[in-house]
Amino acid sequence: MTGRNRVAAGVVTMLVMAGAWAGMAAQEKPVPKDSMRITIPGCARGVAFTVMESPEHESRSSVPPGRRFRLSGKKALLNDLKRAEGQMIEVTGLIRRGQMDQGGMPLGGGVSIGPGPSPLSGMAGRDANYTQVVLDVEGWRPLPADCPTR
């Protein structure tokens, strides 16, 4: 094989490998049976996320504006979200089906399910994350709007 042919073969090999990697990256990981994938627009502040009306006016979620989530995920991804504070974003992630009501809406916001008052019910008002649904973030994208200021 001549030097020119080796270079051409190397370029072709790299393109095939890059195409295979891109194909694997484009595939979403399977959703566990006890979870569901949602995509919601809103604003992140630390690990807190508040759902907002999408500036693109194409809502792909039935989660109402004002609903809050606690974000979890890979550290690098959460650090990227922290750098995007102040800008509206759209996050995609997994939540457990047990955290959803019968109509597909996230439970929380003071909702309690059980036979009687919880011994921790007095603490619920003090801990902002007590009733928040955890969203395991898989990805996000910026939206063309800024978050409202307090």
VEXDRENFI-831020 format. One record per atom (N, C-alpha, C): residue number from 1; atom name; x, y, z; residue in three letters. Coordinates in steps of 0.001 Angstrom, whole numbers. Layout:
(NUM, 'CA', (X, Y, Z), 'ALA')
...
This chain:
(1, 'N', (852, -1168, 0), 'MET')
(1, 'CA', (0, 0, 0), 'MET')
(1, 'C', (899, 1232, 0), 'MET')
(2, 'N', (571, 2177, -831), 'THR')
(2, 'CA', (1370, 3396, -889), 'THR')
(2, 'C', (944, 4330, 239), 'THR')
(3, 'N', (1739, 5336, 460), 'GLY')
(3, 'CA', (1449, 6293, 1521), 'GLY')
(3, 'C', (117, 6993, 1309), 'GLY')
(4, 'N', (-174, 7295, 44), 'ARG')
(4, 'CA', (-1424, 7983, -277), 'ARG')
(4, 'C', (-2632, 7082, 13), 'ARG')
(5, 'N', (-2510, 5797, -293), 'ASN')
(5, 'CA', (-3598, 4845, -37), 'ASN')
(5, 'C', (-3812, 4647, 1464), 'ASN')
(6, 'N', (-2710, 4632, 2233), 'ARG')
(6, 'CA', (-2831, 4479, 3688), 'ARG')
(6, 'C', (-3570, 5667, 4294), 'ARG')
(7, 'N', (-3262, 6858, 3821), 'VAL')
(7, 'CA', (-3941, 8055, 4325), 'VAL')
(7, 'C', (-5429, 7988, 3993), 'VAL')
(8, 'N', (-5757, 7615, 2755), 'ALA')
(8, 'CA', (-7159, 7497, 2334), 'ALA')
(8, 'C', (-7879, 6444, 3166), 'ALA')
(9, 'N', (-7230, 5308, 3410), 'ALA')
(9, 'CA', (-7836, 4244, 4213), 'ALA')
(9, 'C', (-8054, 4724, 5646), 'ALA')
(10, 'N', (-7103, 5488, 6178), 'GLY')
(10, 'CA', (-7242, 6027, 7535), 'GLY')
(10, 'C', (-8391, 7009, 7642), 'GLY')
(11, 'N', (-8550, 7863, 6629), 'VAL')
(11, 'CA', (-9637, 8837, 6624), 'VAL')
(11, 'C', (-10978, 8118, 6561), 'VAL')
(12, 'N', (-11091, 7119, 5698), 'VAL')
(12, 'CA', (-12334, 6356, 5581), 'VAL')
(12, 'C', (-12659, 5667, 6907), 'VAL')
(13, 'N', (-11658, 5076, 7545), 'THR')
(13, 'CA', (-11869, 4400, 8829), 'THR')
(13, 'C', (-12359, 5392, 9874), 'THR')
(14, 'N', (-11752, 6571, 9916), 'MET')
(14, 'CA', (-12166, 7583, 10893), 'MET')
(14, 'C', (-13596, 8042, 10641), 'MET')
(15, 'N', (-13980, 8210, 9371), 'LEU')
(15, 'CA', (-15341, 8636, 9053), 'LEU')
(15, 'C', (-16361, 7575, 9452), 'LEU')
(16, 'N', (-16027, 6310, 9210), 'VAL')
(16, 'CA', (-16935, 5222, 9591), 'VAL')
(16, 'C', (-17090, 5177, 11101), 'VAL')
(17, 'N', (-15987, 5313, 11832), 'MET')
(17, 'CA', (-16045, 5288, 13298), 'MET')
(17, 'C', (-16833, 6486, 13823), 'MET')
(18, 'N', (-16631, 7667, 13228), 'ALA')
(18, 'CA', (-17356, 8861, 13661), 'ALA')
(18, 'C', (-18847, 8699, 13401), 'ALA')
(19, 'N', (-19203, 8127, 12265), 'GLY')
(19, 'CA', (-20615, 7896, 11954), 'GLY')
(19, 'C', (-21251, 6918, 12920), 'GLY')
(20, 'N', (-20524, 5868, 13276), 'ALA')
(20, 'CA', (-21046, 4886, 14230), 'ALA')
(20, 'C', (-21238, 5533, 15593), 'ALA')
(21, 'N', (-20268, 6381, 16016), 'TRP')
(21, 'CA', (-20373, 7040, 17314), 'TRP')
(21, 'C', (-21553, 7998, 17321), 'TRP')
(22, 'N', (-21737, 8757, 16237), 'ALA')
(22, 'CA', (-22850, 9704, 16158), 'ALA')
(22, 'C', (-24183, 8970, 16213), 'ALA')
(23, 'N', (-24253, 7823, 15585), 'GLY')
(23, 'CA', (-25482, 7034, 15618), 'GLY')
(23, 'C', (-25797, 6547, 17017), 'GLY')
(24, 'N', (-24763, 6139, 17759), 'MET')
(24, 'CA', (-24985, 5685, 19129), 'MET')
(24, 'C', (-25377, 6854, 20022), 'MET')
(25, 'N', (-24770, 8030, 19807), 'ALA')
(25, 'CA', (-25075, 9189, 20631), 'ALA')
(25, 'C', (-26491, 9676, 20386), 'ALA')
(26, 'N', (-27005, 9516, 19163), 'ALA')
(26, 'CA', (-28337, 9990, 18832), 'ALA')
(26, 'C', (-29429, 9114, 19426), 'ALA')
(27, 'N', (-29112, 7880, 19776), 'GLN')
(27, 'CA', (-30098, 6980, 20338), 'GLN')
(27, 'C', (-30340, 7340, 21795), 'GLN')
(28, 'N', (-31604, 7402, 22175), 'GLU')
(28, 'CA', (-31932, 7653, 23564), 'GLU')
(28, 'C', (-31813, 6354, 24336), 'GLU')
(29, 'N', (-31398, 6481, 25596), 'LYS')
(29, 'CA', (-31344, 5282, 26412), 'LYS')
(29, 'C', (-32770, 4846, 26713), 'LYS')
(30, 'N', (-32986, 3555, 26890), 'PRO')
(30, 'CA', (-34343, 3073, 27132), 'PRO')
(30, 'C', (-34880, 3591, 28476), 'PRO')
(31, 'N', (-36185, 3809, 28513), 'VAL')
(31, 'CA', (-36837, 4294, 29719), 'VAL')
(31, 'C', (-37186, 3094, 30603), 'VAL')
(32, 'N', (-36757, 3104, 31877), 'PRO')
(32, 'CA', (-37137, 2020, 32779), 'PRO')
(32, 'C', (-38658, 1930, 32916), 'PRO')
(33, 'N', (-39163, 750, 33229), 'LYS')
(33, 'CA', (-40606, 531, 33304), 'LYS')
(33, 'C', (-41273, 1377, 34384), 'LYS')
(34, 'N', (-40522, 1726, 35439), 'ASP')
(34, 'CA', (-41116, 2505, 36522), 'ASP')
(34, 'C', (-40955, 4008, 36328), 'ASP')
(35, 'N', (-40509, 4426, 35135), 'SER')
(35, 'CA', (-40254, 5843, 34878), 'SER')
(35, 'C', (-40899, 6290, 33579), 'SER')
(36, 'N', (-40857, 7598, 33345), 'MET')
(36, 'CA', (-41324, 8152, 32082), 'MET')
(36, 'C', (-40438, 9339, 31729), 'MET')
(37, 'N', (-40265, 9593, 30432), 'ARG')
(37, 'CA', (-39422, 10689, 29941), 'ARG')
(37, 'C', (-40322, 11901, 29676), 'ARG')
(38, 'N', (-39893, 13062, 30171), 'ILE')
(38, 'CA', (-40627, 14296, 29913), 'ILE')
(38, 'C', (-39662, 15359, 29389), 'ILE')
(39, 'N', (-40190, 16299, 28640), 'THR')
(39, 'CA', (-39441, 17453, 28154), 'THR')
(39, 'C', (-40247, 18681, 28542), 'THR')
(40, 'N', (-39611, 19583, 29319), 'ILE')
(40, 'CA', (-40324, 20736, 29850), 'ILE')
(40, 'C', (-39483, 22006, 29741), 'ILE')
(41, 'N', (-40129, 23138, 29416), 'PRO')
(41, 'CA', (-39428, 24428, 29380), 'PRO')
(41, 'C', (-39475, 25081, 30758), 'PRO')
(42, 'N', (-38445, 25853, 31071), 'GLY')
(42, 'CA', (-38469, 26554, 32343), 'GLY')
(42, 'C', (-37135, 27174, 32678), 'GLY')
(43, 'N', (-36944, 27421, 33968), 'CYS')
(43, 'CA', (-35739, 28085, 34455), 'CYS')
(43, 'C', (-35134, 27285, 35600), 'CYS')
(44, 'N', (-33821, 27147, 35557), 'ALA')
(44, 'CA', (-33095, 26435, 36607), 'ALA')
(44, 'C', (-32384, 27448, 37494), 'ALA')
(45, 'N', (-32361, 27139, 38763), 'ARG')
(45, 'CA', (-31610, 27933, 39735), 'ARG')
(45, 'C', (-30994, 26924, 40691), 'ARG')
(46, 'N', (-29693, 26670, 40507), 'GLY')
(46, 'CA', (-29053, 25594, 41253), 'GLY')
(46, 'C', (-29626, 24272, 40774), 'GLY')
(47, 'N', (-30140, 23461, 41710), 'VAL')
(47, 'CA', (-30762, 22193, 41323), 'VAL')
(47, 'C', (-32284, 22288, 41332), 'VAL')
(48, 'N', (-32815, 23504, 41496), 'ALA')
(48, 'CA', (-34260, 23716, 41439), 'ALA')
(48, 'C', (-34647, 24133, 40023), 'ALA')
(49, 'N', (-35754, 23588, 39537), 'PHE')
(49, 'CA', (-36235, 23903, 38195), 'PHE')
(49, 'C', (-37714, 24250, 38290), 'PHE')
(50, 'N', (-38092, 25376, 37692), 'THR')
(50, 'CA', (-39486, 25806, 37670), 'THR')
(50, 'C', (-39964, 25805, 36226), 'THR')
(51, 'N', (-41084, 25139, 35980), 'VAL')
(51, 'CA', (-41659, 25065, 34639), 'VAL')
(51, 'C', (-42240, 26423, 34275), 'VAL')
(52, 'N', (-41953, 26865, 33054), 'MET')
(52, 'CA', (-42455, 28133, 32536), 'MET')
(52, 'C', (-43157, 27877, 31196), 'MET')
(53, 'N', (-43900, 28870, 30749), 'GLU')
(53, 'CA', (-44510, 28813, 29415), 'GLU')
(53, 'C', (-43386, 28937, 28390), 'GLU')
(54, 'N', (-43359, 28066, 27407), 'SER')
(54, 'CA', (-42315, 28082, 26392), 'SER')
(54, 'C', (-42429, 29325, 25529), 'SER')
(55, 'N', (-41296, 30016, 25275), 'PRO')
(55, 'CA', (-41355, 31187, 24396), 'PRO')
(55, 'C', (-41653, 30802, 22949), 'PRO')
(56, 'N', (-41461, 29529, 22633), 'GLU')
(56, 'CA', (-41739, 29039, 21285), 'GLU')
(56, 'C', (-43201, 28629, 21138), 'GLU')
(57, 'N', (-43950, 28665, 22239), 'HIS')
(57, 'CA', (-45376, 28352, 22270), 'HIS')
(57, 'C', (-45709, 26990, 21682), 'HIS')
(58, 'N', (-44814, 26062, 21820), 'GLU')
(58, 'CA', (-45120, 24696, 21393), 'GLU')
(58, 'C', (-44821, 23762, 22557), 'GLU')
(59, 'N', (-45785, 23654, 23431), 'SER')
(59, 'CA', (-45614, 22848, 24623), 'SER')
(59, 'C', (-45730, 21367, 24277), 'SER')
(60, 'N', (-44703, 20603, 24664), 'ARG')
(60, 'CA', (-44725, 19162, 24445), 'ARG')
(60, 'C', (-45035, 18434, 25741), 'ARG')
(61, 'N', (-45441, 19159, 26753), 'SER')
(61, 'CA', (-45664, 18564, 28054), 'SER')
(61, 'C', (-46986, 19038, 28629), 'SER')
(62, 'N', (-47585, 18198, 29445), 'SER')
(62, 'CA', (-48818, 18587, 30114), 'SER')
(62, 'C', (-48527, 19130, 31506), 'SER')
(63, 'N', (-47267, 19344, 31835), 'VAL')
(63, 'CA', (-46900, 19878, 33142), 'VAL')
(63, 'C', (-47171, 21379, 33131), 'VAL')
(64, 'N', (-47980, 21867, 34077), 'PRO')
(64, 'CA', (-48363, 23278, 34062), 'PRO')
(64, 'C', (-47225, 24200, 34496), 'PRO')
(65, 'N', (-47222, 25438, 33996), 'PRO')
(65, 'CA', (-46231, 26430, 34445), 'PRO')
(65, 'C', (-46336, 26627, 35960), 'PRO')
(66, 'N', (-45204, 26830, 36589), 'GLY')
(66, 'CA', (-45153, 27020, 38033), 'GLY')
(66, 'C', (-44774, 25763, 38795), 'GLY')
(67, 'N', (-44907, 24599, 38159), 'ARG')
(67, 'CA', (-44555, 23326, 38803), 'ARG')
(67, 'C', (-43051, 23292, 39028), 'ARG')
(68, 'N', (-42616, 22769, 40158), 'ARG')
(68, 'CA', (-41195, 22734, 40494), 'ARG')
(68, 'C', (-40666, 21307, 40543), 'ARG')
(69, 'N', (-39409, 21172, 40151), 'PHE')
(69, 'CA', (-38706, 19890, 40181), 'PHE')
(69, 'C', (-37346, 20092, 40836), 'PHE')
(70, 'N', (-36811, 19016, 41377), 'ARG')
(70, 'CA', (-35417, 19012, 41834), 'ARG')
(70, 'C', (-34630, 18243, 40790), 'ARG')
(71, 'N', (-33577, 18883, 40265), 'LEU')
(71, 'CA', (-32777, 18271, 39200), 'LEU')
(71, 'C', (-31699, 17365, 39777), 'LEU')
(72, 'N', (-31511, 16228, 39141), 'SER')
(72, 'CA', (-30387, 15356, 39473), 'SER')
(72, 'C', (-29789, 14887, 38158), 'SER')
(73, 'N', (-28581, 14388, 38216), 'GLY')
(73, 'CA', (-27928, 13914, 37003), 'GLY')
(73, 'C', (-26423, 13948, 37153), 'GLY')
(74, 'N', (-25753, 13786, 36033), 'LYS')
(74, 'CA', (-24297, 13808, 36038), 'LYS')
(74, 'C', (-23806, 15198, 36436), 'LYS')
(75, 'N', (-22727, 15219, 37194), 'LYS')
(75, 'CA', (-22196, 16471, 37727), 'LYS')
(75, 'C', (-21876, 17476, 36618), 'LYS')
(76, 'N', (-21271, 17025, 35534), 'ALA')
(76, 'CA', (-20916, 17925, 34435), 'ALA')
(76, 'C', (-22166, 18548, 33820), 'ALA')
(77, 'N', (-23216, 17768, 33684), 'LEU')
(77, 'CA', (-24470, 18261, 33110), 'LEU')
(77, 'C', (-25107, 19302, 34031), 'LEU')
(78, 'N', (-25119, 19029, 35335), 'LEU')
(78, 'CA', (-25683, 19986, 36289), 'LEU')
(78, 'C', (-24857, 21270, 36340), 'LEU')
(79, 'N', (-23537, 21153, 36190), 'ASN')
(79, 'CA', (-22687, 22350, 36135), 'ASN')
(79, 'C', (-22999, 23183, 34895), 'ASN')
(80, 'N', (-23269, 22523, 33763), 'ASP')
(80, 'CA', (-23671, 23242, 32544), 'ASP')
(80, 'C', (-24979, 24007, 32783), 'ASP')
(81, 'N', (-25911, 23376, 33486), 'LEU')
(81, 'CA', (-27184, 24024, 33779), 'LEU')
(81, 'C', (-26984, 25242, 34680), 'LEU')
(82, 'N', (-26062, 25138, 35625), 'LYS')
(82, 'CA', (-25786, 26279, 36509), 'LYS')
(82, 'C', (-25248, 27462, 35711), 'LYS')
(83, 'N', (-24448, 27182, 34686), 'ARG')
(83, 'CA', (-23920, 28266, 33847), 'ARG')
(83, 'C', (-25016, 28896, 32992), 'ARG')
(84, 'N', (-26118, 28191, 32803), 'ALA')
(84, 'CA', (-27220, 28718, 31994), 'ALA')
(84, 'C', (-28277, 29423, 32843), 'ALA')
(85, 'N', (-28008, 29613, 34138), 'GLU')
(85, 'CA', (-28981, 30289, 35005), 'GLU')
(85, 'C', (-29289, 31672, 34449), 'GLU')
(86, 'N', (-30547, 32048, 34499), 'GLY')
(86, 'CA', (-30970, 33337, 33973), 'GLY')
(86, 'C', (-31513, 33237, 32557), 'GLY')
(87, 'N', (-31234, 32129, 31887), 'GLN')
(87, 'CA', (-31740, 31904, 30535), 'GLN')
(87, 'C', (-32760, 30780, 30585), 'GLN')
(88, 'N', (-33852, 30933, 29865), 'MET')
(88, 'CA', (-34845, 29870, 29812), 'MET')
(88, 'C', (-34273, 28689, 29038), 'MET')
(89, 'N', (-34537, 27482, 29534), 'ILE')
(89, 'CA', (-34035, 26264, 28912), 'ILE')
(89, 'C', (-35157, 25239, 28802), 'ILE')
(90, 'N', (-34893, 24201, 28044), 'GLU')
(90, 'CA', (-35807, 23065, 27951), 'GLU')
(90, 'C', (-35021, 21845, 28376), 'GLU')
(91, 'N', (-35491, 21152, 29416), 'VAL')
(91, 'CA', (-34793, 19969, 29896), 'VAL')
(91, 'C', (-35585, 18719, 29536), 'VAL')
(92, 'N', (-34846, 17656, 29283), 'THR')
(92, 'CA', (-35438, 16341, 29037), 'THR')
(92, 'C', (-34858, 15398, 30068), 'THR')
(93, 'N', (-35725, 14624, 30687), 'GLY')
(93, 'CA', (-35244, 13702, 31697), 'GLY')
(93, 'C', (-36304, 12708, 32113), 'GLY')
(94, 'N', (-35947, 11915, 33102), 'LEU')
(94, 'CA', (-36811, 10849, 33585), 'LEU')
(94, 'C', (-37355, 11174, 34966), 'LEU')
(95, 'N', (-38630, 10867, 35174), 'ILE')
(95, 'CA', (-39223, 10922, 36504), 'ILE')
(95, 'C', (-39903, 9588, 36750), 'ILE')
(96, 'N', (-40009, 9227, 38003), 'ARG')
(96, 'CA', (-40650, 7956, 38357), 'ARG')
(96, 'C', (-42165, 8079, 38229), 'ARG')
(97, 'N', (-42772, 7008, 37707), 'ARG')
(97, 'CA', (-44229, 7005, 37534), 'ARG')
(97, 'C', (-44937, 7127, 38879), 'ARG')
(98, 'N', (-44345, 6649, 39955), 'GLY')
(98, 'CA', (-44936, 6748, 41286), 'GLY')
(98, 'C', (-45069, 8180, 41753), 'GLY')
(99, 'N', (-44380, 9110, 41100), 'GLN')
(99, 'CA', (-44464, 10518, 41442), 'GLN')
(99, 'C', (-45490, 11236, 40571), 'GLN')
(100, 'N', (-46276, 10474, 39814), 'MET')
(100, 'CA', (-47290, 11054, 38931), 'MET')
(100, 'C', (-48672, 10659, 39446), 'MET')
(101, 'N', (-49656, 11546, 39266), 'ASP')
(101, 'CA', (-51021, 11202, 39628), 'ASP')
(101, 'C', (-51679, 10445, 38474), 'ASP')
(102, 'N', (-52930, 10105, 38601), 'GLN')
(102, 'CA', (-53623, 9305, 37591), 'GLN')
(102, 'C', (-53695, 10011, 36241), 'GLN')
(103, 'N', (-53723, 11333, 36218), 'GLY')
(103, 'CA', (-53833, 12072, 34977), 'GLY')
(103, 'C', (-52492, 12371, 34337), 'GLY')
(104, 'N', (-51403, 11844, 34913), 'GLY')
(104, 'CA', (-50086, 12071, 34350), 'GLY')
(104, 'C', (-49402, 13320, 34864), 'GLY')
(105, 'N', (-49989, 13979, 35866), 'MET')
(105, 'CA', (-49395, 15190, 36424), 'MET')
(105, 'C', (-48496, 14813, 37593), 'MET')
(106, 'N', (-47355, 15518, 37746), 'PRO')
(106, 'CA', (-46468, 15236, 38871), 'PRO')
(106, 'C', (-47156, 15528, 40199), 'PRO')
(107, 'N', (-46976, 14645, 41164), 'LEU')
(107, 'CA', (-47470, 14882, 42514), 'LEU')
(107, 'C', (-46533, 15858, 43207), 'LEU')
(108, 'N', (-46980, 16407, 44282), 'GLY')
(108, 'CA', (-46133, 17316, 45053), 'GLY')
(108, 'C', (-46889, 18586, 45364), 'GLY')
(109, 'N', (-46171, 19592, 45784), 'GLY')
(109, 'CA', (-46805, 20860, 46103), 'GLY')
(109, 'C', (-47781, 20748, 47254), 'GLY')
(110, 'N', (-47429, 19985, 48278), 'GLY')
(110, 'CA', (-48278, 19857, 49443), 'GLY')
(110, 'C', (-49203, 18666, 49383), 'GLY')
(111, 'N', (-49165, 17878, 48324), 'VAL')
(111, 'CA', (-50004, 16702, 48213), 'VAL')
(111, 'C', (-49437, 15604, 49093), 'VAL')
(112, 'N', (-50290, 15009, 49926), 'SER')
(112, 'CA', (-49846, 13881, 50726), 'SER')
(112, 'C', (-50791, 12729, 50484), 'SER')
(113, 'N', (-50247, 11534, 50433), 'ILE')
(113, 'CA', (-51043, 10338, 50208), 'ILE')
(113, 'C', (-50775, 9407, 51373), 'ILE')
(114, 'N', (-51808, 9023, 52082), 'GLY')
(114, 'CA', (-51614, 8134, 53219), 'GLY')
(114, 'C', (-52838, 8127, 54101), 'GLY')
(115, 'N', (-52807, 7283, 55132), 'PRO')
(115, 'CA', (-53975, 7138, 55992), 'PRO')
(115, 'C', (-54151, 8290, 56980), 'PRO')
(116, 'N', (-53131, 9054, 57226), 'GLY')
(116, 'CA', (-53257, 10129, 58206), 'GLY')
(116, 'C', (-52083, 11067, 58114), 'GLY')
(117, 'N', (-51992, 12007, 59033), 'PRO')
(117, 'CA', (-50898, 12961, 58980), 'PRO')
(117, 'C', (-49549, 12289, 59201), 'PRO')
(118, 'N', (-48572, 12786, 58499), 'SER')
(118, 'CA', (-47224, 12264, 58608), 'SER')
(118, 'C', (-46537, 12895, 59802), 'SER')
(119, 'N', (-45672, 12139, 60497), 'PRO')
(119, 'CA', (-44934, 12746, 61597), 'PRO')
(119, 'C', (-43986, 13836, 61107), 'PRO')
(120, 'N', (-43695, 13846, 59798), 'LEU')
(120, 'CA', (-42806, 14852, 59236), 'LEU')
(120, 'C', (-43566, 16033, 58655), 'LEU')
(121, 'N', (-44900, 16022, 58744), 'SER')
(121, 'CA', (-45683, 17056, 58076), 'SER')
(121, 'C', (-45349, 18453, 58565), 'SER')
(122, 'N', (-44943, 18596, 59808), 'GLY')
(122, 'CA', (-44553, 19900, 60312), 'GLY')
(122, 'C', (-43272, 20400, 59681), 'GLY')
(123, 'N', (-42433, 19484, 59196), 'MET')
(123, 'CA', (-41170, 19865, 58592), 'MET')
(123, 'C', (-41324, 20190, 57111), 'MET')
(124, 'N', (-42410, 19780, 56500), 'ALA')
(124, 'CA', (-42563, 19945, 55056), 'ALA')
(124, 'C', (-42499, 21407, 54637), 'ALA')
(125, 'N', (-43048, 22309, 55415), 'GLY')
(125, 'CA', (-43030, 23713, 55061), 'GLY')
(125, 'C', (-41643, 24326, 55152), 'GLY')
(126, 'N', (-40770, 23725, 55918), 'ARG')
(126, 'CA', (-39422, 24262, 56094), 'ARG')
(126, 'C', (-38441, 23761, 55056), 'ARG')
(127, 'N', (-38702, 22600, 54468), 'ASP')
(127, 'CA', (-37779, 22000, 53502), 'ASP')
(127, 'C', (-38362, 22152, 52104), 'ASP')
(128, 'N', (-37758, 23024, 51289), 'ALA')
(128, 'CA', (-38281, 23316, 49954), 'ALA')
(128, 'C', (-38263, 22096, 49045), 'ALA')
(129, 'N', (-37389, 21135, 49271), 'ASN')
(129, 'CA', (-37304, 19953, 48414), 'ASN')
(129, 'C', (-38183, 18803, 48899), 'ASN')
(130, 'N', (-38908, 18986, 49991), 'TYR')
(130, 'CA', (-39662, 17893, 50596), 'TYR')
(130, 'C', (-40682, 17304, 49637), 'TYR')
(131, 'N', (-41432, 18137, 48913), 'THR')
(131, 'CA', (-42485, 17640, 48027), 'THR')
(131, 'C', (-42115, 17741, 46547), 'THR')
(132, 'N', (-40885, 18066, 46237), 'GLN')
(132, 'CA', (-40516, 18224, 44834), 'GLN')
(132, 'C', (-40229, 16880, 44182), 'GLN')
(133, 'N', (-40711, 16729, 42973), 'VAL')
(133, 'CA', (-40451, 15545, 42169), 'VAL')
(133, 'C', (-39026, 15654, 41632), 'VAL')
(134, 'N', (-38289, 14547, 41669), 'VAL')
(134, 'CA', (-36913, 14534, 41178), 'VAL')
(134, 'C', (-36922, 14242, 39683), 'VAL')
(135, 'N', (-36243, 15078, 38924), 'LEU')
(135, 'CA', (-36102, 14914, 37480), 'LEU')
(135, 'C', (-34654, 14554, 37198), 'LEU')
(136, 'N', (-34422, 13346, 36696), 'ASP')
(136, 'CA', (-33075, 12893, 36337), 'ASP')
(136, 'C', (-32781, 13406, 34930), 'ASP')
(137, 'N', (-31999, 14474, 34846), 'VAL')
(137, 'CA', (-31774, 15183, 33586), 'VAL')
(137, 'C', (-30893, 14363, 32647), 'VAL')
(138, 'N', (-31370, 14208, 31410), 'GLU')
(138, 'CA', (-30609, 13524, 30362), 'GLU')
(138, 'C', (-29987, 14535, 29401), 'GLU')
(139, 'N', (-30639, 15672, 29220), 'GLY')
(139, 'CA', (-30133, 16682, 28301), 'GLY')
(139, 'C', (-30937, 17957, 28419), 'GLY')
(140, 'N', (-30448, 19000, 27757), 'TRP')
(140, 'CA', (-31128, 20283, 27779), 'TRP')
(140, 'C', (-30728, 21093, 26559), 'TRP')
(141, 'N', (-31515, 22136, 26296), 'ARG')
(141, 'CA', (-31173, 23068, 25221), 'ARG')
(141, 'C', (-31647, 24453, 25630), 'ARG')
(142, 'N', (-30936, 25490, 25194), 'PRO')
(142, 'CA', (-31356, 26852, 25512), 'PRO')
(142, 'C', (-32587, 27245, 24693), 'PRO')
(143, 'N', (-33405, 28102, 25262), 'LEU')
(143, 'CA', (-34561, 28646, 24563), 'LEU')
(143, 'C', (-34340, 30151, 24384), 'LEU')
(144, 'N', (-34986, 30752, 23389), 'PRO')
(144, 'CA', (-34742, 32171, 23076), 'PRO')
(144, 'C', (-35476, 33139, 23997), 'PRO')
(145, 'N', (-35242, 33017, 25300), 'ALA')
(145, 'CA', (-35866, 33939, 26257), 'ALA')
(145, 'C', (-35060, 33935, 27540), 'ALA')
(146, 'N', (-35198, 34999, 28306), 'ASP')
(146, 'CA', (-34565, 35075, 29614), 'ASP')
(146, 'C', (-35582, 34698, 30673), 'ASP')
(147, 'N', (-35090, 34231, 31804), 'CYS')
(147, 'CA', (-35950, 33906, 32925), 'CYS')
(147, 'C', (-36389, 35194, 33600), 'CYS')
(148, 'N', (-37601, 35209, 34135), 'PRO')
(148, 'CA', (-38046, 36395, 34864), 'PRO')
(148, 'C', (-37194, 36593, 36115), 'PRO')
(149, 'N', (-36950, 37831, 36461), 'THR')
(149, 'CA', (-36202, 38118, 37680), 'THR')
(149, 'C', (-37146, 38191, 38846), 'THR')
(150, 'N', (-36636, 37954, 40022), 'ARG')
(150, 'CA', (-37481, 37965, 41225), 'ARG')
(150, 'C', (-37797, 39344, 41655), 'ARG')
